[in-house]
Amino acid sequence: MRPLQSRSSAPPPVSRANIQHGRAKPAALPVVAPVVAIVGATGAVGVELLRCLEKRRFPLAGLRLLASARSAGKTMKFGGDELVVEELNEQSFEGVGIALFSAGGAIARQYAPIAVRAGAVVVDNSSAYRMDADVPLVIPEINPETIARHHGIIANPNCCAIVAIVPLWPIHRKNRIARLIVATYQAASGAGAAAMEELSESTRAYLAGRNYAQRVLPHPYAFNLFSHNTRIDPRTGYNDEETKVVNETRKIFGDPDIRVSATCIRVPVLRAHSIAVNFECERPISPDEVRAILAGAPGVRVVDDIEKNYFPMPRDATGEDDILVGRIRRDLSDPSGKSIALFAVGDQLLKGAALNAVQIAERVLEGQASTESIPQM
Ligand SMILES: NC(=O)c1ccc[n+]([C@@H]2O[C@H](COP(=O)([O-])OP(=O)(O)OC[C@H]3O[C@@H](n4cnc5c(N)ncnc54)[C@H](OP(=O)(O)O)[C@@H]3O)[C@@H](O)[C@H]2O)c1
């Protein structure tokens, strides 16, 4: 096995013994620990990818941290060791088994094919490949079976789509959701580490009565909110974030006929996206039925205390793996009894990005283990 961080200078490489932990949950079959590369390791999602690998005791033969030239030589902590960040280049993927990409669409389009040619399975957080017909778009709680169809690249869905539809899937399976309307309240972290910094700095400036020149987001952010800062399709009037929610929900549910509308708004919250959800099922459904379904749903926690008026909040969802769901009530605008309103909040850096990607990588390893266990004819 190639040594970890072999091209780095300062700290010694992390040994395989140091970081090969085994798994939090015992795997059904023994998995072969891969060398993992994180592309965009220094970013808001990248930092969480590192934490998830460590927390979930992802089996590792090596870990390679890649970012731009700006970060080359920086160190990041992993399992008590300091790993050196390397500049991404075309040779970065030699010996890599799984490459977790989190550096935007342009980098993914340029380097994911190179990683695949080098033998890696790529899990990409950007939107570059999500709607490609031969790229699985995966939420492990919903469509894990699609992973096996990959040709080297697996896409991680849009963060709002994940937060909104993880709780809806078990409902959809029991009583098909025919129509879905969401309104998002998206945190700064959804736009990366620099946007979080901009929210903090502009808030400090506002409170001190100083002017602040926006650098990352297009509008004043402190004590303000604005429509999501992506391109608007002049034909539909929907911005790119809204279009992603619409299209990705259909692809992940494997239901091209589900009618979806979204309004995506950036709010001055540091971390965790909140989403107001209204959906209409094919048959009548009650709030109690929804609560009962969600009580056993993987990746979901019901927070719905009507007496205390305590419902999901970004503060409570921050750092949590589960999507918090509450305000579950009949949608009074639909007298047929088929419609429900609820409020979902999830840490989009975790379940909306890093955690979901690591869960996909775990399934890839399990799939490889089961393929290798098939006796040769
Ligand atoms: N934030 C979220 O909630 C979220 C959720 C789902 C998906 N995503 C997707 O995940 C990706 C990363 O988002 P983020 O929020 O983590 O962004 P971010 O905080 O801005 O981080 C971007 C990362 O990409 C690296 N990078 C930039 N240019 C590069 C280059 N030329 N070569 C190599 N690395 C380069 C950066 O390295 P340097 O530090 O060296 O600049 C940094 O590590 C994006 O595709 C985003 O759409 C984000």
The ligand as an SDF file (V2000), in Angstrom:
LIG
                    3D

 48 52  0  0  0  0  0  0  0  0999 V2000
  -22.0490   23.9190    1.7790 N   0  0  0  0  0  0  0  0  0  0  0  0
  -23.0400   23.0500    1.6600 C   0  0  0  0  0  0  0  0  0  0  0  0
  -23.9490   22.9880    2.4860 O   0  0  0  0  0  0  0  0  0  0  0  0
  -23.0920   22.1100    0.5150 C   0  0  0  0  0  0  0  0  0  0  0  0
  -24.0820   21.1490    0.5030 C   0  0  0  0  0  0  0  0  0  0  0  0
  -24.1480   20.2550   -0.5510 C   0  0  0  0  0  0  0  0  0  0  0  0
  -23.2140   20.3530   -1.5560 C   0  0  0  0  0  0  0  0  0  0  0  0
  -22.2610   21.3180   -1.5180 N   0  0  0  0  0  0  0  0  0  0  0  0
  -21.2870   21.3470   -2.6090 C   0  0  0  0  0  0  0  0  0  0  0  0
  -20.0220   20.9630   -2.0660 O   0  0  0  0  0  0  0  0  0  0  0  0
  -18.9770   21.6570   -2.7350 C   0  0  0  0  0  0  0  0  0  0  0  0
  -18.1210   22.3980   -1.7170 C   0  0  0  0  0  0  0  0  0  0  0  0
  -18.9240   23.3140   -1.0220 O   0  0  0  0  0  0  0  0  0  0  0  0
  -18.3850   24.0690    0.2670 P   0  0  0  0  0  0  0  0  0  0  0  0
  -19.5690   24.7270    0.8440 O   0  0  0  0  0  0  0  0  0  0  0  0
  -17.5540   23.1910    1.1250 O   0  0  0  0  0  0  0  0  0  0  0  0
  -17.4310   25.1970   -0.3980 O   0  0  0  0  0  0  0  0  0  0  0  0
  -16.1890   25.9520    0.2400 P   0  0  0  0  0  0  0  0  0  0  0  0
  -16.2990   26.0730    1.7020 O   0  0  0  0  0  0  0  0  0  0  0  0
  -16.0610   27.2030   -0.5560 O   0  0  0  0  0  0  0  0  0  0  0  0
  -14.9530   24.9920   -0.0860 O   0  0  0  0  0  0  0  0  0  0  0  0
  -14.4890   24.7990   -1.4030 C   0  0  0  0  0  0  0  0  0  0  0  0
  -13.3450   23.7960   -1.3980 C   0  0  0  0  0  0  0  0  0  0  0  0
  -12.9270   23.5950   -2.7410 O   0  0  0  0  0  0  0  0  0  0  0  0
  -11.5240   23.8150   -2.8230 C   0  0  0  0  0  0  0  0  0  0  0  0
  -11.1350   24.3580   -4.1060 N   0  0  0  0  0  0  0  0  0  0  0  0
  -11.5290   25.5250   -4.6680 C   0  0  0  0  0  0  0  0  0  0  0  0
  -10.8770   25.7060   -5.8410 N   0  0  0  0  0  0  0  0  0  0  0  0
  -10.0720   24.6390   -6.0030 C   0  0  0  0  0  0  0  0  0  0  0  0
   -9.1260   24.2550   -6.9910 C   0  0  0  0  0  0  0  0  0  0  0  0
   -8.8900   25.0230   -8.0800 N   0  0  0  0  0  0  0  0  0  0  0  0
   -8.4520   23.0930   -6.8280 N   0  0  0  0  0  0  0  0  0  0  0  0
   -8.6710   22.3290   -5.7480 C   0  0  0  0  0  0  0  0  0  0  0  0
   -9.5300   22.6360   -4.7600 N   0  0  0  0  0  0  0  0  0  0  0  0
  -10.2250   23.7860   -4.9010 C   0  0  0  0  0  0  0  0  0  0  0  0
  -11.2490   24.8190   -1.7390 C   0  0  0  0  0  0  0  0  0  0  0  0
   -9.8630   24.7980   -1.4370 O   0  0  0  0  0  0  0  0  0  0  0  0
   -9.1260   26.1040   -0.8330 P   0  0  0  0  0  0  0  0  0  0  0  0
   -9.4850   26.1420    0.6190 O   0  0  0  0  0  0  0  0  0  0  0  0
   -7.6850   25.7950   -1.0680 O   0  0  0  0  0  0  0  0  0  0  0  0
   -9.6310   27.2800   -1.5920 O   0  0  0  0  0  0  0  0  0  0  0  0
  -12.1260   24.2700   -0.6180 C   0  0  0  0  0  0  0  0  0  0  0  0
  -11.4930   23.1650   -0.0120 O   0  0  0  0  0  0  0  0  0  0  0  0
  -19.6790   22.5430   -3.7700 C   0  0  0  0  0  0  0  0  0  0  0  0
  -19.7360   21.8210   -4.9830 O   0  0  0  0  0  0  0  0  0  0  0  0
  -21.0560   22.7190   -3.2090 C   0  0  0  0  0  0  0  0  0  0  0  0
  -22.0140   22.9940   -4.2050 O   0  0  0  0  0  0  0  0  0  0  0  0
  -22.1610   22.1820   -0.5110 C   0  0  0  0  0  0  0  0  0  0  0  0
  1  2  1  0
  2  3  2  0
  2  4  1  0
  4  5  1  0
  4 48  2  0
  5  6  2  0
  6  7  1  0
  7  8  2  0
  8  9  1  0
  8 48  1  0
  9 10  1  0
  9 46  1  0
 10 11  1  0
 11 12  1  0
 11 44  1  0
 12 13  1  0
 13 14  1  0
 14 15  2  0
 14 16  1  0
 14 17  1  0
 17 18  1  0
 18 19  2  0
 18 20  1  0
 18 21  1  0
 21 22  1  0
 22 23  1  0
 23 24  1  0
 23 42  1  0
 24 25  1  0
 25 26  1  0
 25 36  1  0
 26 27  1  0
 26 35  1  0
 27 28  2  0
 28 29  1  0
 29 30  1  0
 29 35  2  0
 30 31  1  0
 30 32  2  0
 32 33  1  0
 33 34  2  0
 34 35  1  0
 36 37  1  0
 36 42  1  0
 37 38  1  0
 38 39  2  0
 38 40  1  0
 38 41  1  0
 42 43  1  0
 44 45  1  0
 44 46  1  0
 46 47  1  0
M  CHG  2   8   1  16  -1
M  END
$$$$
